[in-house]
Amino acid sequence: MVFLRPIPTISAGREKIRRGQILSERVSIIIPTELKQDLETLKSRMHLDLSTLIRLLLAGSVQEKKLDIAVEEYKTCKKSLGKSAEFANLSLWEFIDELHKRTVGLAISPADIEDEIRRIDEGEYDQYIPK
């Protein structure tokens, strides 16, 4: 017979912490009435509760903003290709595809090439090799 113990959760202020990681945090905002009405409409059409809908929309918006910033930093040579991809939470190849979609050319420096060779040697891209 196997007994499963629940993972201990402790409260720290308004945060819930499990194994040293913050699971969630309460945030309060004031929004315009029109936006609230739009959220209610989306909530009904998507069959979601309001909190879940807002979390989904916010997560998507944050990811899109991070991608916009990463592309801009790469375009203006403030960050390397690898660092920009990492900030955008994309693989290098996904980030290159995104640059292509946005008609941003590649400017690969010798340091970028060395970094990619190191990553290949360390097996970081092995998951993409067909077996």
C-alpha positions as CSV (number, residue, x, y, z in Angstrom):
1,M,0.0,0.0,0.0
2,V,1.3,3.4,-1.0
3,F,0.5,6.6,1.0
4,L,1.0,9.9,-0.6
5,R,1.8,12.9,1.6
6,P,0.6,16.3,0.6
7,I,3.3,18.7,-0.3
8,P,3.5,21.2,2.6
9,T,2.3,24.7,1.7
10,I,3.0,27.7,4.0
11,S,1.6,31.2,3.9
12,A,4.0,34.1,3.7
13,G,2.0,37.3,3.8
14,R,-0.3,37.0,0.8
15,E,1.9,34.6,-1.1
16,K,1.7,30.8,-1.1
17,I,5.1,29.1,-1.1
18,R,5.7,25.5,-2.0
19,R,9.3,24.1,-2.0
20,G,10.7,27.6,-2.0
21,Q,8.8,28.8,-5.0
22,I,6.1,31.4,-5.1
23,L,3.0,29.9,-6.6
24,S,0.8,33.0,-6.8
25,E,0.4,36.4,-5.5
26,R,-2.7,38.6,-5.2
27,V,-2.7,41.8,-7.2
28,S,-5.5,44.4,-7.2
29,I,-6.0,46.8,-10.0
30,I,-8.6,49.4,-11.0
31,I,-9.8,49.1,-14.6
32,P,-12.1,51.2,-16.7
33,T,-15.8,50.1,-16.8
34,E,-15.6,49.5,-20.6
35,L,-12.6,47.1,-20.1
36,K,-14.5,45.2,-17.3
37,Q,-17.5,44.8,-19.7
38,D,-15.2,43.5,-22.4
39,L,-13.7,41.0,-19.9
40,E,-17.2,39.9,-18.9
41,T,-18.1,39.3,-22.6
42,L,-14.9,37.3,-23.2
43,K,-15.5,35.4,-19.9
44,S,-18.9,34.3,-21.2
45,R,-17.7,33.3,-24.6
46,M,-14.7,31.4,-23.5
47,H,-16.5,29.7,-20.6
48,L,-13.9,30.8,-18.0
49,D,-14.0,32.4,-14.7
50,L,-12.8,36.0,-14.6
51,S,-9.6,35.3,-12.7
52,T,-8.5,32.6,-15.1
53,L,-9.3,34.8,-18.1
54,I,-7.3,37.7,-16.7
55,R,-4.4,35.4,-15.9
56,L,-4.4,34.0,-19.5
57,L,-4.6,37.5,-21.1
58,L,-1.9,38.9,-18.8
59,A,0.5,36.0,-19.4
60,G,0.0,36.3,-23.2
61,S,0.6,40.1,-23.0
62,V,3.7,39.8,-20.9
63,Q,5.1,37.2,-23.2
64,E,4.4,39.3,-26.3
65,K,6.0,42.4,-24.6
66,K,9.1,40.4,-23.7
67,L,9.3,39.3,-27.3
68,D,8.9,42.9,-28.6
69,I,11.7,44.0,-26.2
70,A,14.0,41.1,-27.2
71,V,13.6,41.9,-30.9
72,E,14.2,45.6,-30.4
73,E,17.3,44.9,-28.3
74,Y,18.6,42.6,-30.9
75,K,17.9,45.0,-33.7
76,T,19.7,47.8,-32.0
77,C,22.6,45.5,-31.1
78,K,22.1,45.9,-27.3
79,K,21.8,42.2,-26.8
80,S,23.1,39.2,-28.7
81,L,21.0,36.7,-30.6
82,G,21.2,34.1,-27.8
83,K,20.5,36.5,-25.0
84,S,17.6,38.0,-26.8
85,A,16.1,34.5,-27.4
86,E,16.6,33.6,-23.8
87,F,14.9,36.8,-22.6
88,A,11.9,36.0,-24.9
89,N,11.7,32.5,-23.5
90,L,12.3,31.0,-27.0
91,S,14.8,28.6,-28.4
92,L,17.3,30.2,-30.7
93,W,15.5,28.7,-33.8
94,E,12.1,30.0,-32.6
95,F,13.6,33.5,-32.1
96,I,15.2,33.4,-35.6
97,D,11.8,32.5,-37.0
98,E,10.3,35.4,-35.2
99,L,12.9,37.8,-36.5
100,H,12.2,36.5,-40.0
101,K,8.4,37.1,-39.5
102,R,9.2,40.7,-38.4
103,T,11.7,41.1,-41.4
104,V,14.6,41.7,-39.1
105,G,17.9,40.5,-40.5
106,L,20.5,38.4,-38.7
107,A,23.7,40.0,-37.5
108,I,25.7,37.1,-36.1
109,S,28.9,38.1,-34.4
110,P,31.9,35.8,-33.9
111,A,30.9,35.6,-30.2
112,D,27.4,34.4,-31.2
113,I,28.9,31.7,-33.4
114,E,31.3,30.5,-30.6
115,D,28.4,30.5,-28.1
116,E,26.3,28.3,-30.5
117,I,29.2,25.9,-31.1
118,R,29.6,25.6,-27.4
119,R,25.9,24.9,-26.9
120,I,26.0,22.3,-29.7
121,D,29.1,20.6,-28.2
122,E,27.3,20.5,-24.7
123,G,24.3,18.8,-26.3
124,E,21.9,21.6,-25.7
125,Y,20.2,21.0,-29.0
126,D,20.2,17.2,-29.0
127,Q,16.5,17.2,-28.4
128,Y,16.0,18.6,-31.9
129,I,18.0,15.8,-33.7
130,P,15.7,13.1,-35.1
131,K,16.4,9.7,-33.8
